[in-house]
Amino acid sequence: MTEKDIQRINELYHKKMEGTITPEELEEQARLRKEYVEAFKRNLRGNLETITIQYPDGRKVNVKKRHDEKYGKRIH
């Protein structure tokens, strides 16, 4: 997802609010929004998988490793 894509999402939003959006633009808006959400989820997952919790006793636990051990490895 590029900055240009995000700008286009915003342009289409404003056209929709003005009531001047075409059916083709509605489809484009839906496609771009879906791509945005997927990119957001990938980015969030990547961030969450790098988190390490450090307890007061100094012990460190990798959140992804703990999750995989508790729930089993899953294909994302």
C-alpha positions in Angstrom: 0.0 0.0 0.0 1.6 3.2 -1.1 0.9 6.8 -0.1 -0.6 7.3 -3.5 -3.1 4.5 -2.8 -4.1 6.1 0.5 -4.6 9.5 -1.2 -6.8 7.8 -3.8 -8.9 6.2 -1.0 -9.4 9.6 0.5 -10.3 11.1 -2.9 -12.9 8.5 -3.5 -14.3 9.0 0.0 -14.8 12.7 -0.6 -16.4 12.0 -4.0 -18.8 9.6 -2.3 -19.7 12.2 0.3 -20.4 14.7 -2.5 -22.5 12.1 -4.3 -20.3 12.3 -7.5 -18.8 8.8 -7.4 -19.3 6.4 -10.3 -20.0 2.7 -10.0 -16.5 1.9 -11.3 -15.0 4.2 -8.6 -17.1 2.4 -5.9 -15.5 -0.9 -7.0 -12.1 0.7 -6.9 -12.8 2.1 -3.5 -13.8 -1.3 -2.2 -10.7 -2.9 -3.7 -8.3 -0.3 -2.3 -9.9 -0.5 1.2 -9.6 -4.3 1.2 -5.9 -4.0 0.2 -5.4 -1.3 3.0 -7.0 -3.6 5.7 -4.9 -6.6 4.6 -1.7 -4.5 4.6 -2.6 -3.1 8.1 -3.2 -6.7 9.4 0.2 -7.9 8.0 2.0 -5.0 9.6 0.2 -5.5 12.9 1.0 -9.2 12.9 4.6 -8.5 12.2 4.8 -6.0 15.0 3.1 -8.3 17.5 5.4 -11.2 16.6 8.5 -9.2 17.7 7.2 -8.4 21.2 9.1 -9.7 24.1 7.7 -9.5 27.7 10.2 -9.0 30.5 9.0 -9.9 33.9 10.2 -8.2 37.1 12.4 -11.3 37.9 14.3 -10.6 34.6 12.8 -13.5 32.7 12.0 -12.7 29.1 9.3 -14.4 27.0 8.8 -14.1 23.3 5.1 -13.6 22.7 5.0 -15.4 19.4 6.9 -18.4 20.8 4.6 -18.5 23.8 1.5 -18.3 21.6 2.8 -21.1 19.3 3.6 -23.3 22.3 0.2 -22.7 23.9 -2.0 -23.0 20.7 0.3 -24.8 18.3 1.8 -23.4 15.2 -0.7 -22.1 12.7 -0.3 -21.0 9.1 -1.0 -17.3 8.9 
